Amino acid sequence: MTEAKNYMYKPWWKITAVLLLIYTFTAGLLLKVPALAPLQETIRNLYFHVCMWFAMMILFTISVVNAIKYLRTLNIKYDIYARQFAIMGIVFGILGYITGAIWASYTWADPNKPAYSSFSSIARDPKLIGAAIALLVYFAYLILRDSIQDMDKRARVSAVYNIFAYTMLFPAIWILPRILPSLHPGNEGNPALDVKNDISGNMRMVFYPAVIGWTLLGVWITTLKIRIALLKEKKLMS
């Protein structure tokens, strides 16, 4: 654990995060992308919307791992880690949802229909509904924590709920939306992320570094929040 803690203070991975995100913004906007209907140039949002959701999943995974570690050790620091990584996962989830909604407004909207009609059909899409449900489940995790005053009980209940929230991610985001009809890219008739036909070599050169960059940024911010939380905890204990 000491070795892992030392890595929190190493500058190389933070510099890597900054460089990868600079690369994401520059190469993502300048490199050539495939002209696919109806996405066209909006497919560049792949480096933001989709990559942020990948980062969200990684952060939620780190959170649930720490929740399990707390249940095994009853060490309060793992509860703090789980909470902070869950919060940052929610932040990236919201950013991914917003960028996805903006993307949908340009690619899903029917120009022959009123704006409110297009927005209504977008809002009812199974993938957007599933994403909203997943985020609401994690919002409930934070509300549950704040409703329990006893520190040990709060940590135990939160850890169990964290595991439940994580298992809810998969049916809400990955399973049910694929079963139900959706306008979302990747479904039949609306290509986006097909590795054989849709993503060019240029896009792969940006996509994977973007996932790493957004994830490292989330971990960086979370480690800062963890250090603040641990200092507050130490102050309360003294």
N, C-alpha and C positions, 0 to 999 in steps of 0.2 A: 504493500500500500504506500510505503514511503517513496518507492520508485515512481509509482503513478502520480503521487503528489508532486514530486520533483518535475515531472513532465508538464505540469500545469504552469510552471514558471519558465519553461524553455521558450525562447523567442522564435525558434525556427518554424514551428507549425503555425504560429500566428502570422509570420511573414508570408508563409505559404498560402494561408487563407486570403490575405490581401492581394497577393499576386494572381491567384486563381480567379478572384472576383474581378480584378481589373481586366484580365484576359477574357473572362466571360462577357463583360460589357462591350469590350472593343471588338473581339473576334465575333461575338454573337451578333453584333449589328453590322459588321462589315463583310464577313465571309458569305459566299454564295450559298443559297438554300434552294431546295427543289420547289418548283412552282406547282403546287398541288391544289386543285379545287376542292373545297372552298377556302382553304387556308391561306394560300399565297404567302405574302411576306409576314403575315401574322404568326406563321409557324416559328418565328424567332422567339416568341413567348415561351416556347418549349424550355428554353434555358432558364426561365424564371419560374413559371407556374409549376411545371412538372418537377424540376429540380428542387424547388422548395418543398414539395410534397415528399420527395425522397428524403430530404433532410428531416422533415417532420417525423417520418416513420423511424428513422435512425435515432432521433432524440427520444421518441416515445419508447423505443426498444431499450435504450440506456436507462430510462426512467424505471421501466418495469423490472429490469435486472437488479437495480438498486433496491427496489421494493422487496424483491425476493431475498436479497442479501440481508435486508433489515429483519425479515421474518425469521431468518436462520440465525442471526447473531444478536438481534435486539439492540444493535448499535445505532444510536440516534442520528449519527452522521449520514447513514445510508438513507434515512427518511428525508433528510435535508437534500441530499443529492437527487432523490426520486422526485421531490416536489419541484426543484428548480429546473430539472430537465423536462418535466411535464409542462411547466409554464412556457419554456422556450419552444417546446413542440407545438403548443397551442398558438404561439405567436407566428411560427412558420406556417401552421395550418391556416390561420386567418389570412396571411399574405398570399398563400397559394390559392385560397378560395377567392380572394379579391381579384388577383391576376387572372384566374380562370373565368370569373364572371365578366371581366372586361373583354377577355378573348372571345367568349361566347357572344357578347353583344355585337362583335364584328363579323363572326363567322356563322352564327346560327340564325340571326335575325332575318326575317323575310321582308325585303324592301317593299313588297306589295301589300303588307299589312301594317296597321298602326303600331307605333312603338310599344304601347302598353300591351298589345296582343302578343308581340314577340317576347317581351319580358315575362309575361305570364307563362308562356310555353317553356322558356328557359328555366324559370324558377321551379317548374314542376318536373324537371328532368331527374330521373332516378339517381344519377351520379351526384348531382348537386344536393339532393335531399339526403343521400347517404353521407356525404361529406359533412353536411350541417349536423346530422345526428351524431356523428363521431366526435365532432368538436363540442357539442352540447354535453355529451357524456363526460368529456374531460373537464368542462366547466363545472359540472356537478361534482367532480373530484375535488376541485378547489373549494367549492361551497361547503362540501362535507367536512373538509379539514377545518375550516373556520368555525364550524358549528360545534366542534368538540373542544372543550377546554383542557381536559387532562392530556398532558403531553404524550404519555406512553399509550394510552387508549387511542388518541388521535393517530399516532404513528401506525399502530396495528391495523386499525380500521382502514386507514388510507392506503396501506400497502395491499390489503386484500382487494379494495375497490380498484386500485391501480391495475391489478392483474385482470379484473373483470373488464375495465375500460379498454385495456390493450386487446383482449380477445374480441371485443366488439368492433375494433377497427376493421378486421378482415371481412366479416359479412357486410358491414356498412359501406366500405369503400371498394372492396375487390370482388365480392361474390354476387350480392344481390343486384348491383348496377349492371353486371355483365349478363345476368339472366333476363332482366327487363329491357324493353326497347329504349334506346337512348340516342340522342343526337351527338353525344360526346365522341370526339375523334378516337379512332381505334375500333369503333363498332362498324358493322357492315355498311358500306356505302359512304363512309366519312373517314377517310384515312388520316393517320397522323404519325403513329409510333410503330408502324410495321417495320421490323428490322430488315426485311428482305426488299421492300419496295419503296419505303417512305424516307428513311433517314439516309442521307448521303454520308460519304466519308468525312466531309467538312463538318457536318453536324455532330458526328461522333467525337470529333476532335474538340468540340466545345461542350457537348452534353456531359460527358463523364467528369471533366475537370470542374464543371459548374456544380455538379452534385457534391463533389469533395469540398469545393470552396464554400458553398452555402452551409454544409454540415460543419465544417471547421469554424465558420463564423458563429453558428449556433452554440457549439461547444465552448468557444472563447467567451462569449457573453455569459453563458451559464456558469463557467468557472469563476468569473468575476462575482456573479450573484451568490455563488456558494461561499466564496471567501467572506463576503459581507454577512451572510447568514450565520456562518460559523463564528465570526467575531461577535455578533449579537448574542448567539447562544452562550459563548464563553463569558460574556459580560453578565448575562442573567444568572449563570451558575456561580459567579464569583461573589 
